[in-house]
Amino acid sequence: MPAQQRSAALLLGGLFLTALALLIAIGWRGSSDAGGSGLWSYILSVALISLALGGVAVAWLRSGRGRPWLQMTLTYAIGVGLALFNIFLTARLMFISERDLPILVTLLLFAGVASLALGVALALLIAGRVAVINDGARRIAAGDLSVRVATRGSDELTDLAHEFNRMAERLAQADTERTRQEVARRDLIGAVSHDLRTPLASLSVMLEALADGMVDDPATTTRYLATMRGQIKQLSNLIDDLFELSQIDAGALHLAIERVAAIDLVSDAIEGLRPQAAAQGITLHGSVAAGLPPLLVAPHLIERVLANLVSNAIRHTPPGGQITIHALPADPADSAMLRFEVCDTGEGIAAADLPYIFERFYRSEKSRSRSTGGAGLGLAIAHGIIAAHGGRIWIESTPGSGTSVLFLLPIAEIAIQTT
């Protein structure tokens, strides 16, 4: 039931109970048979008039006219007025004599004025607390999201103040996130523009050179064509990465879930990337613990994750270094998962860069510069794919001591039981 309806019901109920109390009091005192019917008619008339006045008060209060302190003050005044009205009309029928009536009225007026004064003080106090919340709402509407209101007490207004502060906190967090997303959007546009413009400019120069006949040496022409193919492949990979990121952001990434063995994922990744590692003078090998249960994943996406992680490690591991892919049981707290690790002996990542390493197009000054060839999307895509599988991915790294990228994936049997 809404608050206004509850208030109206309580007020009307109180008036009914007041009338009933009057009837019980008169009946308990007793009356003569001759005047009984007149007495009851008189009391009924008084009750109906009181209810009518109370109904008018309820209707006015429900209309919401006037400030809260005025509404509460008038409510107290109506209560005092109804009490005086009933005393005057029923004094002759009760045990009060005409000689005692002025004394009773004087005492009632004193109590009524005191009650009214307390009501006004209470109304002003409540109105002041409401005004503080109202002022906070106006300041938030004007853009000041740092506003918080006092939360002393344990009544409904205190609950309202707590909810106001929680709302303000959520709005501040949303504004911070919106600002961060806006900065990320600008950075994304700038990074994409750079990564598209650089190979396009290179392609344009080489095409013009070939078209103008400036290159007539077959070996140079072959080298130009090979470079152009590499640039086109780089552009194609960037477009594929952007498309995959858009699917991840939209929650539209298609997961063709299958049961797959961890050793198959590791061996496929090693075989596919070993030539690239060997070309850089880097040793690539894998390690899979015995007796691991099968996984329930989309194999091509997990292979993409491993490929991204190993390719990133190859770019940042010097010749003579080593990259290892491990598959092993997770910690007891993650017993429903298997753990994968991609460890390298490269330059490592500074602690200041670790919180941002999975952000798209993020490149720290050393470990992810454009000169190494990375577009800055591989780790962001890996993070999105692992999250879509219900897993978790993180990085452990010390500058000069290499980097380990770790992620968890669900075990098939556990995943089936929980679906």
C-alpha positions as CSV (number, residue, x, y, z in Angstrom):
1,M,0.0,0.0,0.0
2,P,1.4,3.5,-0.9
3,A,2.5,5.7,1.9
4,Q,-0.3,8.2,1.3
5,Q,-3.0,5.5,1.4
6,R,-1.5,4.1,4.6
7,S,-1.6,7.6,6.2
8,A,-5.2,8.1,5.2
9,A,-6.2,4.7,6.5
10,L,-4.4,5.3,9.8
11,L,-6.1,8.7,10.3
12,L,-9.6,7.4,9.5
13,G,-9.0,4.4,11.7
14,G,-8.0,6.7,14.5
15,L,-11.2,8.7,14.1
16,F,-13.3,5.6,14.1
17,L,-11.6,4.4,17.2
18,T,-12.1,7.8,18.9
19,A,-15.8,7.6,18.2
20,L,-16.0,4.1,19.4
21,A,-14.2,5.0,22.6
22,L,-16.7,7.8,23.3
23,L,-19.6,5.3,22.8
24,I,-18.0,2.8,25.2
25,A,-17.3,5.5,27.8
26,I,-20.9,6.7,27.7
27,G,-22.2,3.1,27.8
28,W,-20.0,2.3,30.7
29,R,-21.2,5.3,32.7
30,G,-24.8,4.4,31.9
31,S,-27.7,6.5,31.0
32,S,-31.4,6.5,31.6
33,D,-33.7,4.7,29.3
34,A,-35.6,7.9,28.6
35,G,-32.6,9.7,27.3
36,G,-30.8,6.7,25.8
37,S,-31.9,7.1,22.2
38,G,-31.2,10.9,22.3
39,L,-27.8,10.2,23.8
40,W,-26.8,7.8,21.1
41,S,-28.1,10.1,18.4
42,Y,-26.1,12.9,19.8
43,I,-22.9,10.9,20.0
44,L,-23.4,9.6,16.5
45,S,-23.8,13.2,15.2
46,V,-20.6,14.2,17.0
47,A,-18.7,11.2,15.5
48,L,-20.0,11.9,12.0
49,I,-19.0,15.6,12.2
50,S,-15.5,14.6,13.5
51,L,-15.2,12.0,10.7
52,A,-16.2,14.6,8.1
53,L,-13.6,17.1,9.4
54,G,-11.0,14.4,9.5
55,G,-11.9,13.4,5.9
56,V,-11.4,16.9,4.7
57,A,-8.0,17.0,6.5
58,V,-7.0,13.7,4.9
59,A,-8.0,14.9,1.4
60,W,-6.0,18.1,1.9
61,L,-3.0,16.2,3.1
62,R,-3.2,13.8,0.2
63,S,-3.2,16.7,-2.2
64,G,0.3,17.6,-1.2
65,R,-0.3,21.3,-1.0
66,G,2.0,23.4,1.2
67,R,5.3,22.5,2.7
68,P,5.7,19.4,4.9
69,W,6.2,21.5,8.1
70,L,2.9,23.4,7.4
71,Q,1.1,20.1,6.7
72,M,2.3,18.6,10.0
73,T,1.4,21.8,11.9
74,L,-2.1,21.9,10.5
75,T,-2.5,18.2,11.3
76,Y,-1.7,18.9,15.0
77,A,-4.1,21.9,14.9
78,I,-6.9,19.8,13.4
79,G,-6.4,17.3,16.1
80,V,-6.6,19.9,18.9
81,G,-9.6,21.5,17.2
82,L,-11.4,18.1,17.0
83,A,-10.7,17.5,20.7
84,L,-12.2,20.9,21.7
85,F,-15.2,20.4,19.4
86,N,-16.0,17.1,21.0
87,I,-15.5,18.3,24.5
88,F,-17.9,21.2,24.0
89,L,-20.6,19.0,22.4
90,T,-20.4,16.1,24.8
91,A,-19.7,17.9,28.1
92,R,-23.4,17.9,29.0
93,L,-23.7,14.2,28.4
94,M,-20.6,13.2,30.4
95,F,-19.6,13.5,34.0
96,I,-18.2,17.0,33.5
97,S,-20.3,19.7,35.1
98,E,-20.7,23.2,33.7
99,R,-18.7,24.5,36.6
100,D,-15.8,22.2,35.7
101,L,-16.0,22.7,32.0
102,P,-14.0,26.0,31.9
103,I,-11.2,24.3,33.9
104,L,-11.2,21.4,31.6
105,V,-11.2,23.6,28.5
106,T,-8.3,25.7,29.9
107,L,-6.3,22.6,30.6
108,L,-7.1,21.2,27.2
109,L,-6.1,24.5,25.5
110,F,-2.8,24.5,27.4
111,A,-2.1,20.9,26.4
112,G,-3.2,21.7,22.8
113,V,-0.9,24.7,22.6
114,A,2.0,22.7,24.0
115,S,1.3,19.9,21.6
116,L,1.0,22.3,18.7
117,A,4.3,23.9,19.6
118,L,6.0,20.5,19.8
119,G,4.4,19.6,16.5
120,V,5.7,22.8,14.9
121,A,9.2,22.1,16.2
122,L,9.1,18.5,15.0
123,A,7.7,19.6,11.6
124,L,10.4,22.3,11.2
125,L,13.1,19.7,12.2
126,I,11.8,17.2,9.6
127,A,11.4,19.9,7.0
128,G,15.0,20.9,7.6
129,R,16.3,17.4,7.0
130,V,14.2,17.1,3.9
131,A,15.5,20.4,2.7
132,V,19.1,19.1,3.1
133,I,18.3,16.1,0.9
134,N,16.5,18.4,-1.6
135,D,19.5,20.8,-1.7
136,G,21.7,17.8,-2.4
137,A,19.5,16.7,-5.2
138,R,19.6,20.1,-6.8
139,R,23.4,20.2,-6.6
140,I,23.7,16.8,-8.2
141,A,21.3,17.9,-10.9
142,A,23.7,20.9,-11.4
143,G,26.6,18.5,-11.9
144,D,28.2,18.4,-8.5
145,L,28.5,14.6,-7.9
146,S,30.6,14.9,-4.8
147,V,27.5,15.9,-2.7
148,R,26.8,13.7,0.3
149,V,24.2,14.3,3.1
150,A,24.4,13.6,6.8
151,T,23.0,10.2,7.9
152,R,22.4,10.5,11.6
153,G,19.6,8.6,13.2
154,S,17.7,5.5,12.3
155,D,14.3,6.7,10.9
156,E,13.0,6.7,7.4
157,L,14.6,10.0,6.6
158,T,18.0,8.5,7.5
159,D,17.2,5.6,5.2
160,L,16.4,8.1,2.5
161,A,19.7,9.9,3.2
162,H,21.6,6.6,2.9
163,E,19.9,5.8,-0.4
164,F,20.7,9.3,-1.6
165,N,24.3,8.9,-0.8
166,R,24.4,5.5,-2.5
167,M,22.8,7.0,-5.6
168,A,25.3,9.8,-5.6
169,E,28.1,7.3,-5.2
170,R,26.8,5.3,-8.2
171,L,26.4,8.4,-10.3
172,A,30.0,9.5,-9.4
173,Q,31.3,6.0,-10.4
174,A,29.3,6.1,-13.6
175,D,30.6,9.5,-14.4
176,T,34.2,8.4,-13.7
177,E,33.7,5.3,-15.9
178,R,32.1,7.5,-18.7
179,T,35.1,9.8,-18.6
180,R,37.4,6.8,-18.7
181,Q,35.5,5.3,-21.6
182,E,35.6,8.7,-23.4
183,V,39.4,8.9,-23.0
184,A,39.7,5.2,-24.1
185,R,37.6,6.0,-27.1
186,R,39.8,8.9,-28.1
187,D,42.9,6.8,-27.5
188,L,41.3,3.9,-29.6
189,I,40.6,6.2,-32.5
190,G,44.1,7.7,-32.4
191,A,45.7,4.2,-32.1
192,V,43.7,2.8,-34.9
193,S,44.4,5.8,-37.1
194,H,48.1,5.4,-36.5
195,D,48.1,1.6,-37.1
196,L,46.1,2.0,-40.3
197,R,48.0,5.1,-41.6
198,T,51.5,3.7,-41.2
199,P,51.1,0.6,-43.4
200,L,48.9,2.5,-45.9
201,A,51.5,5.2,-46.3
202,S,54.2,2.5,-46.8
203,L,52.0,0.7,-49.4
204,S,51.3,4.0,-51.2
205,V,55.0,4.8,-51.5
206,M,55.9,1.4,-52.8
207,L,53.1,1.3,-55.3
208,E,53.9,4.7,-56.7
209,A,57.5,3.6,-57.0
210,L,56.6,0.5,-58.9
211,A,54.0,2.3,-61.0
212,D,56.4,5.1,-62.0
213,G,59.1,2.6,-63.1
214,M,61.5,3.8,-60.4
215,V,62.2,0.2,-59.5
216,D,63.4,-2.0,-62.3
217,D,65.6,-4.4,-60.4
218,P,63.9,-7.8,-60.1
219,A,65.3,-8.4,-56.6
220,T,64.1,-5.0,-55.4
221,T,60.7,-5.5,-57.0
222,T,60.4,-8.9,-55.3
223,R,61.4,-7.3,-52.0
224,Y,58.8,-4.5,-52.4
225,L,56.1,-7.1,-53.2
226,A,57.0,-9.1,-50.1
227,T,56.9,-6.0,-48.0
228,M,53.5,-5.0,-49.4
229,R,52.1,-8.5,-48.7
230,G,53.3,-8.1,-45.1
231,Q,51.7,-4.7,-44.8
232,I,48.4,-6.0,-46.2
233,K,48.5,-8.9,-43.8
234,Q,49.1,-6.5,-40.9
235,L,46.1,-4.4,-42.0
236,S,43.9,-7.5,-42.3
237,N,45.0,-8.8,-38.9
238,L,44.1,-5.4,-37.4
239,I,40.7,-5.4,-39.0
240,D,40.1,-8.9,-37.7
241,D,41.1,-7.9,-34.2
242,L,38.8,-4.9,-34.2
243,F,35.9,-7.0,-35.5
244,E,36.5,-9.6,-32.7
245,L,36.8,-6.9,-30.1
246,S,33.4,-5.4,-31.2
247,Q,31.8,-8.9,-30.9
248,I,33.3,-9.2,-27.4
249,D,32.1,-5.8,-26.3
250,A,28.6,-6.5,-27.7
251,G,28.4,-9.9,-26.0
252,A,28.0,-11.5,-29.4
253,L,31.1,-13.7,-29.4
254,H,30.1,-17.1,-30.7
255,L,31.4,-20.0,-28.5
256,A,31.4,-23.3,-30.3
257,I,31.9,-25.3,-27.1
258,E,33.6,-28.7,-27.3
259,R,35.3,-31.2,-25.0
260,V,39.0,-30.8,-25.7
261,A,42.2,-32.0,-24.0
262,A,44.6,-29.5,-22.7
263,I,47.6,-31.3,-24.4
264,D,45.9,-30.7,-27.8
265,L,45.6,-27.0,-27.2
266,V,49.2,-26.7,-26.1
267,S,50.7,-28.9,-28.9
268,D,48.7,-27.0,-31.6
269,A,49.9,-23.7,-30.3
270,I,53.6,-24.8,-30.2
271,E,53.5,-26.3,-33.6
272,G,51.9,-23.3,-35.2
273,L,54.3,-20.8,-33.6
274,R,57.6,-22.7,-33.4
275,P,58.8,-21.4,-36.8
276,Q,58.2,-17.8,-35.7
277,A,60.0,-18.4,-32.5
278,A,62.9,-20.1,-34.2
279,A,63.3,-17.2,-36.6
280,Q,63.9,-15.0,-33.6
281,G,66.3,-17.5,-32.0
282,I,63.9,-18.4,-29.2
283,T,63.1,-21.8,-27.8
284,L,59.4,-22.7,-27.5
285,H,58.2,-25.8,-25.7
286,G,55.2,-27.0,-23.6
287,S,54.6,-28.8,-20.4
288,V,51.3,-30.6,-19.6
289,A,50.6,-32.3,-16.3
290,A,49.6,-35.9,-16.4
291,G,45.9,-36.9,-15.8
292,L,44.3,-33.6,-16.5
293,P,40.6,-33.7,-17.2
294,P,39.2,-32.4,-20.5
295,L,38.1,-28.8,-20.9
296,L,34.8,-27.5,-22.2
297,V,35.8,-24.6,-24.4
298,A,35.7,-23.2,-27.9
299,P,39.0,-24.7,-29.2
300,H,39.6,-22.1,-32.0
301,L,39.2,-19.2,-29.5
302,I,41.5,-20.7,-26.9
303,E,44.1,-21.4,-29.7
304,R,43.7,-17.7,-30.6
305,V,44.4,-16.8,-26.9
306,L,47.6,-18.9,-26.8
307,A,48.7,-17.6,-30.2
308,N,48.3,-14.0,-29.0
309,L,50.1,-14.6,-25.8
310,V,53.0,-16.5,-27.4
311,S,53.3,-14.0,-30.2
312,N,53.4,-11.2,-27.7
313,A,56.1,-13.1,-25.7
314,I,58.2,-13.7,-28.9
315,R,58.2,-9.9,-29.6
316,H,59.6,-9.2,-26.1
317,T,62.0,-12.0,-25.6
318,P,65.6,-11.6,-26.8
319,P,67.4,-14.1,-29.0
320,G,68.5,-17.1,-26.9
321,G,65.5,-16.8,-24.7
322,Q,62.8,-19.3,-23.9
323,I,59.0,-19.5,-23.9
324,T,57.1,-22.2,-22.1
325,I,53.4,-23.1,-22.2
326,H,52.3,-25.0,-19.0
327,A,49.0,-26.7,-18.4
328,L,48.4,-27.9,-14.8
329,P,45.7,-28.2,-12.1
330,A,44.6,-25.0,-10.6
331,D,44.8,-24.1,-6.9
332,P,42.3,-25.9,-4.6
333,A,40.2,-22.7,-4.5
334,D,39.7,-23.0,-8.2
335,S,39.2,-26.8,-8.3
336,A,36.7,-26.5,-11.2
337,M,39.3,-25.0,-13.4
338,L,42.6,-25.9,-15.2
339,R,45.4,-23.4,-15.2
340,F,47.5,-22.4,-18.2
341,E,50.7,-20.4,-18.1
342,V,52.7,-18.7,-20.8
343,C,56.1,-17.8,-19.4
344,D,59.0,-16.0,-21.1
345,T,62.4,-14.9,-20.2
346,G,62.0,-11.4,-21.8
347,E,62.4,-7.9,-20.4
348,G,59.3,-8.1,-18.1
349,I,56.7,-5.4,-17.5
350,A,57.0,-2.6,-15.0
351,A,54.6,-2.8,-12.0
352,A,53.1,0.6,-12.9
353,D,51.9,-0.9,-16.3
354,L,50.4,-4.1,-15.0
355,P,47.0,-2.7,-14.1
356,Y,46.5,-1.4,-17.6
357,I,48.1,-4.2,-19.6
358,F,44.8,-5.7,-20.8
359,E,43.4,-2.4,-22.1
360,R,43.2,-2.2,-25.8
361,F,46.0,-0.4,-27.6
362,Y,47.8,0.1,-24.3
363,R,51.6,0.0,-24.8
364,S,54.0,0.6,-22.0
365,E,57.2,2.5,-22.9
366,K,59.3,-0.6,-23.1
367,S,57.3,-3.8,-23.3
368,R,54.7,-2.9,-25.8
369,S,56.1,-0.2,-28.2
370,R,54.9,0.1,-31.8
371,S,58.4,-0.6,-33.0
372,T,58.1,-4.2,-31.9
373,G,55.1,-4.7,-34.2
374,G,52.3,-5.2,-31.8
375,A,49.0,-3.5,-32.4
376,G,48.1,-3.5,-28.7
377,L,45.0,-5.6,-29.1
378,G,46.2,-9.2,-28.4
379,L,45.9,-9.1,-24.7
380,A,42.6,-7.3,-24.7
381,I,41.2,-10.0,-27.0
382,A,42.6,-12.7,-24.8
383,H,41.0,-11.2,-21.8
384,G,37.6,-11.0,-23.5
385,I,37.8,-14.6,-24.7
386,I,38.7,-16.0,-21.3
387,A,36.0,-13.9,-19.6
388,A,33.4,-15.2,-22.1
389,H,34.4,-18.8,-21.1
390,G,33.8,-17.9,-17.4
391,G,37.6,-17.9,-16.7
392,R,40.1,-15.5,-15.4
393,I,43.4,-14.1,-16.7
394,W,46.1,-12.2,-15.1
395,I,49.8,-11.3,-15.4
396,E,52.8,-11.8,-13.1
397,S,56.0,-10.0,-14.1
398,T,59.2,-8.5,-12.8
399,P,61.3,-6.2,-15.0
400,G,64.4,-8.0,-16.2
401,S,63.1,-11.4,-15.0
402,G,60.5,-12.3,-17.6
403,T,56.7,-12.4,-17.7
404,S,54.0,-15.0,-17.0
405,V,50.5,-14.7,-18.3
406,L,48.2,-17.1,-16.4
407,F,44.5,-18.0,-17.1
408,L,41.9,-20.4,-15.9
409,L,39.4,-22.4,-18.0
410,P,36.5,-24.6,-16.8
411,I,36.8,-28.4,-16.6
412,A,34.3,-30.3,-18.8
413,E,32.7,-32.4,-16.1
414,I,32.3,-29.5,-13.6
415,A,30.9,-27.2,-16.3
416,I,28.3,-29.8,-17.4
417,Q,27.1,-30.4,-13.8
418,T,26.6,-26.7,-13.2
419,T,24.6,-26.1,-16.4
